[in-house]
Amino acid sequence: MTARVKGIILSVCLIVIALLMIPLVVSGVHGVQTDARTQAAPACVVAATTTDVILTAGFPLYRNDNGEVTGLTATGAGAVPVAGVYTALTRSLNITGLGAVTPQDITITYNYEANADFNGVNAIVGLIPLLVVVGLIIVAIINGLWALKRGD
């Protein structure tokens, strides 16, 4: 096998590796951008199997996305709690699927922005997946062109 073919095969492998690394890098970056917080909300009044819980000041839900709620438990019989709408202005998280028992103790585990005190850190860290993938693709292209130029 010539050096040209080996170089092109290596370039294709680098591009495949770059594409396979995207989920791993994105997950790692999310871990750097967020911290988990567990908040207990004792004796919440439940009306029509729903209630609102106010999250602690200084620890708002990350990106105002209820998908960042990682754990939710309630003490009511038959409760299957689900995070509903989050209102950023009041830091209020609507929780549905609660049992008919009132009051209930609710525990919420959610992600909040870990680097809020440092302006721009999350923006810079958010570029890491792009830089890794683009960097590997550029290296693969340069390697492929170099292999074609050498032509052994």
N, C-alpha and C positions, 0 to 999 in steps of 0.2 A: 504494500500500500504506500503510495507516495505521500510526501509531506503535505502536499496540497490537499489531498483527500482527508488526511488526518486533521489538518487545520480546520477544514470546513465541518467535519464531524464534531470537533471540539467546540466550534462556534455554535452549532445547533444544540449541543448538550448544555452549553452555558445559558442559552436563551430558555431552554426547558427548565433548568434549575431556577432561573430568575422568576419564571412564571409560577413554579411550584412554591417558591418562598413567600409569595405575596400574603397568603393567609397567616403564616407564622409571624411575619414582620408586623402586619397590621395588628394582630393580637398582642404582640409585645409592646407596641406603641400605645395601644389602649391601656395596657397595664401601667405604663409610665405616666400617662395623662390622668389616671383616676386612682382614687382610693375608695375602699369600701367602708361604709358606716352602717351600724346597726342601731336602730332607734326603736325604743319601746313606746307604745302609746296605750297606757292603761286606761281602762274604763271608758272606752269610746262608745258614744251613743249611736246605736244602729237604727236607721229608719228605712224600711222597705229593702232590707238586706244590703244597704249601702251606707258609707260614711266618708267623711273627709278627714284626713290627718295632715296637720301642719308640720312640715319638716323643719328641723332646727335651723335657726338663722346662722348664716355663714357656711352652711353645707347644703346648697341647693342641688337638686337632681341634675346630673351631668347632661349638658346640652338640652335640658328641659324635655328629655325623652323618657317616657315611662318604660321603655325597653331596658333602661339601666337599673330597674328594680330587679335584684337578683334573688331575693327571698322575701316571702310574705306568709305570715302565719296569723291565725285568729283562734280564739278559744271557744267560740260559739259552736254549738252542735250543728253538724251539717255544713260548716263553713268551708268553702273552697274559694279563698280570696284571690282576686285578680286586680292588678293595678290598672286603674282607669286613667282619666284625663288628669294631667298635671298642669296647674295654673302657676306660672312663674312669679307673677306679681304678688301673690299671697303665699307662695310656697306650699300650696294645698294640693295634696294627692288624693284623688277620689278612689275609693276602694269598693269594688262590687263583689258579689258572690258570698257575702257573709250570711251566717245563720240568722234566724229570727230572734235569737237571744240578745238582750240589751241590758247592760253594757257588756262590751267584749274587750279583752286585752289583745292588742294587735302589735306584732313585731315586724318591722320593715328593715330589710337589708338592701342598700342601694349604693350606687357609685356617685361620687361627687368629684369635681375638678380638684386634683391634687396640687396643681401649680398655679392656683388663682393669685397667689401673692407675687408671682413673677411674671410680669407682662411679656407676652410674646413667646414664652417657653413652649406652650402647647402648639402654637403655630409652627414653630421650628421643628419640634418633635414630630408633628404631623406630616412633615415633608420626608421623613426618613424612608417610608416604604417606596415613595416615588424615586428617591435618590438611589436606593439599593437596586431596584428593578432597572431603572434607566442606566445606571452605572454598569450593571452586568451585561445589558444588551449592547451598550457602546463597546465594552471590552470584547464581546463576541463578534461584533462587526469588524472592529480593528483586527482581531485575530484572523477572521476569515479573509479580509483584504490582504493581510500580511502573508497568509498561506498562498493566496492566489498569485501574489507578486513573486514570492520565492520560487514557486513552480518546480520544485525538485521532483 
